Amino acid sequence: MSESTAVGRKPFLYVVVCACGVAADVGRLIAAAQGRNWDVGVIATPQGLTFLDVQAVQAQTGHPIRSAWRAPGEARPLPPADAIAVAPATFNTINKWAAGLSDTLALGILCEAYGMGVPVAVLPYLNAAQAAHPAYRRSLAVLREMDVLIGAYEPHRPKAGGGADRFRWEEALDLLEPRLGARP
């Protein structure tokens, strides 16, 4: 648990959102986290941003959505994260993150989280053809070595989308809360 959490501030959760159909439902995770006494900020990949109702998410969290690097000297719009949930996480983001690529703000935050000791949970959302790719299996193994908590998800059929009804948003919180030492 971070020092700021220990002095009475609610724990702060970054929700990293990637570009896929279920991203539009991220308000479900935000509401669940707020119901469990978290404060929440959203970091979207550049393409993930296009899947969100930006005004609705910002109204729900009370914070701007971050998607781009801030300019030198610009104030930090969010406090430091006590934990991070990557939900939904795409094939692309999982593979780039595991490879240590940091070409977006979201990936930069995820790559730094490991070295900063910030607990991270990832809820993959991808199709079965992507999940069959050897790079995906290797990437999950790397993330596990980094102590990333990986949620269960049964990939949907290629070109079919779907699975939104089975996407377990709250699983990210269930995975993270024990890492904070006590339920927030």
Phi and psi in degrees as GROMACS dihedral restraints (atoms count N, CA, C in turn):
[ dihedral_restraints ]
;  ai    aj    ak    al  type     phi  dphi    fc
    3     4     5     6     1   -72.2    20    10
    4     5     6     7     1   160.3    20    10
    6     7     8     9     1   -59.6    20    10
    7     8     9    10     1   -39.6    20    10
    9    10    11    12     1   -65.6    20    10
   10    11    12    13     1   -33.5    20    10
   12    13    14    15     1   -67.7    20    10
   13    14    15    16     1   -38.1    20    10
   15    16    17    18     1   -64.4    20    10
   16    17    18    19     1   -26.1    20    10
   18    19    20    21     1   -93.9    20    10
   19    20    21    22     1    17.1    20    10
   21    22    23    24     1   111.4    20    10
   22    23    24    25     1   -11.0    20    10
   24    25    26    27     1   -74.5    20    10
   25    26    27    28     1   143.7    20    10
   27    28    29    30     1   -60.4    20    10
   28    29    30    31     1   147.3    20    10
   30    31    32    33     1   -63.7    20    10
   31    32    33    34     1   142.9    20    10
   33    34    35    36     1  -105.1    20    10
   34    35    36    37     1   125.3    20    10
   36    37    38    39     1  -108.1    20    10
   37    38    39    40     1   124.1    20    10
   39    40    41    42     1   -88.0    20    10
   40    41    42    43     1   131.5    20    10
   42    43    44    45     1  -110.2    20    10
   43    44    45    46     1   113.1    20    10
   45    46    47    48     1   -91.8    20    10
   46    47    48    49     1   122.4    20    10
   48    49    50    51     1  -113.6    20    10
   49    50    51    52     1   128.8    20    10
   51    52    53    54     1  -104.8    20    10
   52    53    54    55     1   171.0    20    10
   54    55    56    57     1   -82.4    20    10
   55    56    57    58     1    98.5    20    10
   57    58    59    60     1  -162.2    20    10
   58    59    60    61     1   165.1    20    10
   60    61    62    63     1   -54.4    20    10
   61    62    63    64     1   -38.2    20    10
   63    64    65    66     1   -74.7    20    10
   64    65    66    67     1   -11.0    20    10
   66    67    68    69     1   -56.2    20    10
   67    68    69    70     1   -32.9    20    10
   69    70    71    72     1   -61.0    20    10
   70    71    72    73     1   -19.1    20    10
   72    73    74    75     1   -94.9    20    10
   73    74    75    76     1    13.5    20    10
   75    76    77    78     1   -58.8    20    10
   76    77    78    79     1   -21.6    20    10
   78    79    80    81     1   -56.7    20    10
   79    80    81    82     1   -26.3    20    10
   81    82    83    84     1   -65.5    20    10
   82    83    84    85     1   -42.9    20    10
   84    85    86    87     1   -69.0    20    10
   85    86    87    88     1   -41.1    20    10
   87    88    89    90     1   -59.9    20    10
   88    89    90    91     1   -47.9    20    10
   90    91    92    93     1   -62.4    20    10
   91    92    93    94     1   -42.3    20    10
   93    94    95    96     1   -63.4    20    10
   94    95    96    97     1   -42.7    20    10
   96    97    98    99     1   -64.7    20    10
   97    98    99   100     1   -44.4    20    10
   99   100   101   102     1   -63.3    20    10
  100   101   102   103     1   -35.7    20    10
  102   103   104   105     1   -66.7    20    10
  103   104   105   106     1   -21.4    20    10
  105   106   107   108     1  -100.3    20    10
  106   107   108   109     1    16.8    20    10
  108   109   110   111     1    75.5    20    10
  109   110   111   112     1    29.6    20    10
  111   112   113   114     1   -96.0    20    10
  112   113   114   115     1   151.5    20    10
  114   115   116   117     1   -97.8    20    10
  115   116   117   118     1   145.3    20    10
  117   118   119   120     1  -132.2    20    10
  118   119   120   121     1   138.3    20    10
  120   121   122   123     1  -129.0    20    10
  121   122   123   124     1   146.4    20    10
  123   124   125   126     1  -108.7    20    10
  124   125   126   127     1   132.6    20    10
  126   127   128   129     1  -115.5    20    10
  127   128   129   130     1   121.5    20    10
  129   130   131   132     1  -112.6    20    10
  130   131   132   133     1   143.1    20    10
  132   133   134   135     1   -64.7    20    10
  133   134   135   136     1   158.0    20    10
  135   136   137   138     1   -54.4    20    10
  136   137   138   139     1   -41.8    20    10
  138   139   140   141     1   -75.5    20    10
  139   140   141   142     1   -33.5    20    10
  141   142   143   144     1   -60.6    20    10
  142   143   144   145     1   -33.2    20    10
  144   145   146   147     1   -57.8    20    10
  145   146   147   148     1   -33.8    20    10
  147   148   149   150     1   -71.8    20    10
  148   149   150   151     1   -13.8    20    10
  150   151   152   153     1   -91.9    20    10
  151   152   153   154     1    -4.8    20    10
  153   154   155   156     1  -105.2    20    10
  154   155   156   157     1   150.2    20    10
  156   157   158   159     1   -86.7    20    10
  157   158   159   160     1    92.7    20    10
  159   160   161   162     1   -56.1    20    10
  160   161   162   163     1   -47.0    20    10
  162   163   164   165     1   -62.2    20    10
  163   164   165   166     1   -42.0    20    10
  165   166   167   168     1   -65.8    20    10
  166   167   168   169     1   -43.1    20    10
  168   169   170   171     1   -65.9    20    10
  169   170   171   172     1   -42.8    20    10
  171   172   173   174     1   -65.0    20    10
  172   173   174   175     1   -37.4    20    10
  174   175   176   177     1   -66.7    20    10
  175   176   177   178     1   -39.6    20    10
  177   178   179   180     1   -67.9    20    10
  178   179   180   181     1   -39.9    20    10
  180   181   182   183     1   -89.8    20    10
  181   182   183   184     1   -26.9    20    10
  183   184   185   186     1    78.4    20    10
  184   185   186   187     1    12.1    20    10
  186   187   188   189     1  -132.6    20    10
  187   188   189   190     1   151.2    20    10
  189   190   191   192     1   -68.4    20    10
  190   191   192   193     1   148.7    20    10
  192   193   194   195     1   -77.9    20    10
  193   194   195   196     1   132.8    20    10
  195   196   197   198     1  -100.4    20    10
  196   197   198   199     1   137.0    20    10
  198   199   200   201     1  -140.8    20    10
  199   200   201   202     1   -18.9    20    10
  201   202   203   204     1  -126.5    20    10
  202   203   204   205     1   157.4    20    10
  204   205   206   207     1   -61.4    20    10
  205   206   207   208     1   147.7    20    10
  207   208   209   210     1   -86.4    20    10
  208   209   210   211     1   155.8    20    10
  210   211   212   213     1   -73.9    20    10
  211   212   213   214     1   152.9    20    10
  213   214   215   216     1   -55.1    20    10
  214   215   216   217     1   133.9    20    10
  216   217   218   219     1    84.2    20    10
  217   218   219   220     1   -11.6    20    10
  219   220   221   222     1   -73.1    20    10
  220   221   222   223     1   139.0    20    10
  222   223   224   225     1   -62.5    20    10
  223   224   225   226     1   148.1    20    10
  225   226   227   228     1   -74.9    20    10
  226   227   228   229     1   122.4    20    10
  228   229   230   231     1   -78.0    20    10
  229   230   231   232     1   -13.8    20    10
  231   232   233   234     1  -129.8    20    10
  232   233   234   235     1   147.7    20    10
  234   235   236   237     1   -70.3    20    10
  235   236   237   238     1   168.2    20    10
  237   238   239   240     1   -61.0    20    10
  238   239   240   241     1   148.5    20    10
  240   241   242   243     1   -79.5    20    10
  241   242   243   244     1   137.4    20    10
  243   244   245   246     1   -87.5    20    10
  244   245   246   247     1   -23.6    20    10
  246   247   248   249     1  -161.5    20    10
  247   248   249   250     1   160.7    20    10
  249   250   251   252     1  -132.8    20    10
  250   251   252   253     1   134.8    20    10
  252   253   254   255     1  -115.9    20    10
  253   254   255   256     1   124.5    20    10
  255   256   257   258     1  -100.8    20    10
  256   257   258   259     1   102.7    20    10
  258   259   260   261     1  -154.4    20    10
  259   260   261   262     1   119.3    20    10
  261   262   263   264     1   -78.1    20    10
  262   263   264   265     1   151.7    20    10
  264   265   266   267     1  -110.1    20    10
  265   266   267   268     1   124.6    20    10
  267   268   269   270     1   -87.5    20    10
  268   269   270   271     1   165.3    20    10
  270   271   272   273     1   -52.6    20    10
  271   272   273   274     1   -46.6    20    10
  273   274   275   276     1   -61.5    20    10
  274   275   276   277     1   -50.7    20    10
  276   277   278   279     1   -65.0    20    10
  277   278   279   280     1   -43.1    20    10
  279   280   281   282     1   -59.6    20    10
  280   281   282   283     1   -45.4    20    10
  282   283   284   285     1   -69.9    20    10
  283   284   285   286     1   -40.6    20    10
  285   286   287   288     1   -67.0    20    10
  286   287   288   289     1   -42.0    20    10
  288   289   290   291     1   -61.5    20    10
  289   290   291   292     1   -48.6    20    10
  291   292   293   294     1   -62.4    20    10
  292   293   294   295     1   -31.2    20    10
  294   295   296   297     1   -81.0    20    10
  295   296   297   298     1    -5.9    20    10
  297   298   299   300     1    81.3    20    10
  298   299   300   301     1    19.4    20    10
  300   301   302   303     1   -80.5    20    10
  301   302   303   304     1   140.5    20    10
  303   304   305   306     1  -134.1    20    10
  304   305   306   307     1    54.2    20    10
  306   307   308   309     1   -93.8    20    10
  307   308   309   310     1     3.4    20    10
  309   310   311   312     1  -136.1    20    10
  310   311   312   313     1   161.9    20    10
  312   313   314   315     1   -57.3    20    10
  313   314   315   316     1   -44.8    20    10
  315   316   317   318     1   -58.0    20    10
  316   317   318   319     1   -47.4    20    10
  318   319   320   321     1   -67.2    20    10
  319   320   321   322     1   -36.8    20    10
  321   322   323   324     1   -60.2    20    10
  322   323   324   325     1   -44.2    20    10
  324   325   326   327     1   -63.8    20    10
  325   326   327   328     1   -43.3    20    10
  327   328   329   330     1   -66.0    20    10
  328   329   330   331     1   -40.8    20    10
  330   331   332   333     1   -65.6    20    10
  331   332   333   334     1   -37.6    20    10
  333   334   335   336     1   -72.8    20    10
  334   335   336   337     1   -30.1    20    10
  336   337   338   339     1   -56.0    20    10
  337   338   339   340     1   -38.9    20    10
  339   340   341   342     1   -58.8    20    10
  340   341   342   343     1   -50.5    20    10
  342   343   344   345     1   -70.2    20    10
  343   344   345   346     1   -19.7    20    10
  345   346   347   348     1   -95.1    20    10
  346   347   348   349     1    -4.8    20    10
  348   349   350   351     1    74.2    20    10
  349   350   351   352     1    22.5    20    10
  351   352   353   354     1   -84.0    20    10
  352   353   354   355     1   124.7    20    10
  354   355   356   357     1   -66.3    20    10
  355   356   357   358     1   138.7    20    10
  357   358   359   360     1  -131.4    20    10
  358   359   360   361     1   135.5    20    10
  360   361   362   363     1  -119.0    20    10
  361   362   363   364     1   142.1    20    10
  363   364   365   366     1  -125.0    20    10
  364   365   366   367     1   133.3    20    10
  366   367   368   369     1  -114.7    20    10
  367   368   369   370     1    96.4    20    10
  369   370   371   372     1   -64.6    20    10
  370   371   372   373     1   149.6    20    10
  372   373   374   375     1  -142.7    20    10
  373   374   375   376     1   106.8    20    10
  375   376   377   378     1  -157.9    20    10
  376   377   378   379     1   171.3    20    10
  378   379   380   381     1   -93.7    20    10
  379   380   381   382     1   168.0    20    10
  381   382   383   384     1   -64.2    20    10
  382   383   384   385     1   -32.9    20    10
  384   385   386   387     1   -66.9    20    10
  385   386   387   388     1   -40.3    20    10
  387   388   389   390     1   -66.3    20    10
  388   389   390   391     1   -42.8    20    10
  390   391   392   393     1   -63.5    20    10
  391   392   393   394     1   -25.3    20    10
  393   394   395   396     1   -77.5    20    10
  394   395   396   397     1   -15.8    20    10
  396   397   398   399     1   -66.7    20    10
  397   398   399   400     1   133.3    20    10
  399   400   401   402     1   -59.6    20    10
  400   401   402   403     1   -30.4    20    10
  402   403   404   405     1   -62.6    20    10
  403   404   405   406     1   -35.8    20    10
  405   406   407   408     1   -64.8    20    10
  406   407   408   409     1   -47.5    20    10
  408   409   410   411     1   -61.2    20    10
  409   410   411   412     1   -41.5    20    10
  411   412   413   414     1   -64.4    20    10
  412   413   414   415     1   -39.5    20    10
  414   415   416   417     1   -65.2    20    10
  415   416   417   418     1   -41.9    20    10
  417   418   419   420     1   -61.7    20    10
  418   419   420   421     1   -38.9    20    10
  420   421   422   423     1   -63.7    20    10
  421   422   423   424     1   -42.0    20    10
  423   424   425   426     1   -62.9    20    10
  424   425   426   427     1   -45.5    20    10
  426   427   428   429     1   -62.2    20    10
  427   428   429   430     1   -39.1    20    10
  429   430   431   432     1   -62.0    20    10
  430   431   432   433     1   -41.2    20    10
  432   433   434   435     1   -60.6    20    10
  433   434   435   436     1   -29.4    20    10
  435   436   437   438     1   -84.6    20    10
  436   437   438   439     1     5.0    20    10
  438   439   440   441     1    69.2    20    10
  439   440   441   442     1    24.5    20    10
  441   442   443   444     1   -75.2    20    10
  442   443   444   445     1   136.7    20    10
  444   445   446   447     1   -87.8    20    10
  445   446   447   448     1   124.2    20    10
  447   448   449   450     1  -112.8    20    10
  448   449   450   451     1   121.1    20    10
  450   451   452   453     1   -75.8    20    10
  451   452   453   454     1   160.8    20    10
  453   454   455   456     1   -85.7    20    10
  454   455   456   457     1   136.0    20    10
  456   457   458   459     1  -154.4    20    10
  457   458   459   460     1   131.5    20    10
  459   460   461   462     1   -92.1    20    10
  460   461   462   463     1   114.7    20    10
  462   463   464   465     1   -58.0    20    10
  463   464   465   466     1   148.0    20    10
  465   466   467   468     1   -87.7    20    10
  466   467   468   469     1   169.4    20    10
  468   469   470   471     1   -65.5    20    10
  469   470   471   472     1   143.7    20    10
  471   472   473   474     1   -58.1    20    10
  472   473   474   475     1   142.8    20    10
  474   475   476   477     1    64.7    20    10
  475   476   477   478     1    11.4    20    10
  477   478   479   480     1  -112.1    20    10
  478   479   480   481     1   -17.4    20    10
  480   481   482   483     1    61.3    20    10
  481   482   483   484     1  -158.4    20    10
  483   484   485   486     1    98.9    20    10
  484   485   486   487     1  -179.2    20    10
  486   487   488   489     1    84.5    20    10
  487   488   489   490     1    -1.8    20    10
  489   490   491   492     1   -59.8    20    10
  490   491   492   493     1   -34.6    20    10
  492   493   494   495     1   -70.0    20    10
  493   494   495   496     1   -19.3    20    10
  495   496   497   498     1  -102.0    20    10
  496   497   498   499     1    -1.8    20    10
  498   499   500   501     1   -74.5    20    10
  499   500   501   502     1   117.5    20    10
  501   502   503   504     1   -95.4    20    10
  502   503   504   505     1    81.0    20    10
  504   505   506   507     1   -52.9    20    10
  505   506   507   508     1   -44.3    20    10
  507   508   509   510     1   -70.2    20    10
  508   509   510   511     1   -13.7    20    10
  510   511   512   513     1   -58.7    20    10
  511   512   513   514     1   -33.6    20    10
  513   514   515   516     1   -59.1    20    10
  514   515   516   517     1   -43.2    20    10
  516   517   518   519     1   -68.2    20    10
  517   518   519   520     1   -41.3    20    10
  519   520   521   522     1   -60.4    20    10
  520   521   522   523     1   -37.2    20    10
  522   523   524   525     1   -73.1    20    10
  523   524   525   526     1   -39.1    20    10
  525   526   527   528     1   -79.3    20    10
  526   527   528   529     1   -37.9    20    10
  528   529   530   531     1   -56.3    20    10
  529   530   531   532     1   -40.7    20    10
  531   532   533   534     1   -62.4    20    10
  532   533   534   535     1   -27.3    20    10
  534   535   536   537     1   -70.7    20    10
  535   536   537   538     1   -20.8    20    10
  537   538   539   540     1   -86.1    20    10
  538   539   540   541     1    -2.1    20    10
  540   541   542   543     1    89.8    20    10
  541   542   543   544     1   -25.8    20    10
  543   544   545   546     1  -160.9    20    10
  544   545   546   547     1   151.5    20    10
  546   547   548   549     1   -63.6    20    10
  547   548   549   550     1   129.6    20    10
